[in-house]
Amino acid sequence: MSKIGIQKINIPAGVKVELVSDLIKTIGPKGELELKIPKNIVVKINNSEIAVTRLRHGNYTRSLHGLIRALIANMIKGVSEGFQKKLDFKGVGFRAEAVDGKLILNVGFSHPVEIKAPDRIEFKVEKNIITVSGIDAQEVGQIAAQIRAAKPVEPYKGKGIKYLEEIPRKKPGKAAKAAIGTAQ
């Protein structure tokens, strides 16, 4: 059995979950999300709990079991609490600002980089921290990855955009390598 798939999902107060044939819909204070359930996966709602089971035991169905349970749990967390990713940027002259649903990055290029937010995503910039927040975990992660990809951290001076908890790899420069080579 799937260790994740067999766990029950608790529905918090203020969140409504509806199951219509093969479509599960979650409605909460932050918004609503829906997910199409594959045919060999069964979702049952009992009072304030959701149970996910499977009809067959093939490899494909087994792999979907835990995935669907995790996606439903993320939908419930998203409509009740929301998700957020924080990114940090460093560099001389690097700036970021959130304007009208767009994030404008000045990160050392001859032109500013603009990233447009989808409907359910919000940007917030405080000092050198960019916060991406929304109700869909996948969308939040995807937009955060796009922002990071605009100017990834370079390994010598550490300039660029990184996740707040990320520790970038540092390499010694030419001078440090030369000093190590002559010391031997």
Protein Blocks (a to p, Z undefined) as FASTA:
>chain_A
ZZklmpccdddehiacddehjaccdddfkbccdddddfkbccddehjaccdddfbfcfkl
mmmmmmmmmmmmmmmmmmmnopcdddddedehiacddeehiacddehiabdcdddddfkb
ccddehjaccdddfblklmmmmmmmmmmmoccdfklopacddfklccdddddfklmmmmm
mmZZ
